[in-house]
Amino acid sequence: MAKRRQHRAHGADGDDLVVPKKVTGKELSEIEELSARLTTLVEILHDEGVINKNEYGRTVAMRLHEISKAGAFSELDEEL
C-alpha cells in the first residue's frame, strides 16, 4: 500500500494550524481560525463538565484587562 502524506499549513510562527482542504467559502485568517478553535474547545469542555464556561469567560476578561493595563503602563513609562 502506498502511504499518503499529509501536508499541513503552518502559521506565522510555524505552528500547525490547519490541514489543507478544499476551500468552499471565504478563507479565514489565523486569528479567526484560532478563535473558532478555542470557542469550540471551551464549549466541548463545558459540555463534558470539565470547566464552567461563565467562570472561564470572567477569568479571560480579567486576564485581558491585566495585560491591557500593563501595556498601557509600559507605554506611559516609556513616555516619561
Sequence and secondary structure as in RCSB ss.txt:
>XXXX:A:sequence
MAKRRQHRAHGADGDDLVVPKKVTGKELSEIEELSARLTTLVEILHDEGVINKNEYGRTVAMRLHEISKAGAFSE
LDEEL
>XXXX:A:secstr
        EE TTS EEE      S    HHHHHHHHHHHHHHHHHHTTSS HHHHHHHHHHHHHHHHHHHHHHH
HHHH 
